[in-house]
């Protein structure tokens, strides 16, 4: 059963408590952290702070102004891998970054494009698989959050994705991603049922943890009110459409991710607990990892 089809239309509703603004601030802080003094901006002048800089530390040296402008634009571009409905992508665009969003779910991308057009932003969205994505040029940074990497169920798939990230990163470009741990699936959400009821939609989320494979299966049942919103007829107010989807995510350990980065040719920089922003512990449920394209 394909994921993020019926769920796409209510995804933003049920994610309305997600701290996207905090995520955006933290991610941009990490990008700034790994920028060295003396980086050149689009004008070619030295810069040490401010938005629209992706954390690269590679000075562009060329006498051709057109080439320099194009390279600076690539250096300022961030790829949001597994962008979903584009909420974080839009926030980063608002901070001055040139954004590309890639997702494999057509329905999620359609909502992202509608939001982009309504906001008047210039964001390129592409429907592609993370394991085989293609770009026209390099990017200064790649991000992948909200446990997108956990949808890759084999380590070989992660290595392949990371190799593509490495391939499309600008020299010294930064890769930041998060992932859910084995601990979270096995001890926190595995084999429990979560339900939420809203005025116009509701869902039932049933988790089944498969310990041998370290895979969490969750079956979603979604109810969406038909013709909800302005102009809906009163007699339709009690009618709901039901959607069902099954998702699979695999939990990983930090050492596994480090090894995947190594195999892909990326340099591990740091890992932090995504909730506390402190050192990773045995009970960390989600982990941020920062890596860099090697020199």
Buried (B, 14 or more C-beta within 10 A) or exposed (E): EEBBBBBBBBBBBBEEEEEBEEBBEBBBEBBBEBBEEEBBBBEBEEBEEEEBBBBBBBBBEEEEEEEBBBBBBBBBBBBBBBBBBBBBBBBBBEBEBBBBBBBBBEBBBBBBBEBBEEEEBEBBBBBBEBBEBEBEEBBBBBBBBBBBBBBBBEBEBBBBBBBBBBBBBBBBBBBBBBBBBBBBBBEBBBEEEEEEEBEBBBBBBBBBBEEEEBBBBBBBBBBBBEEBEEEEEEEEEEEBEEBEBEBBBBBBBBEBBBBBBBBBBBBBBBBBBBEEEEEBEEEBBBBBBBBBBEE
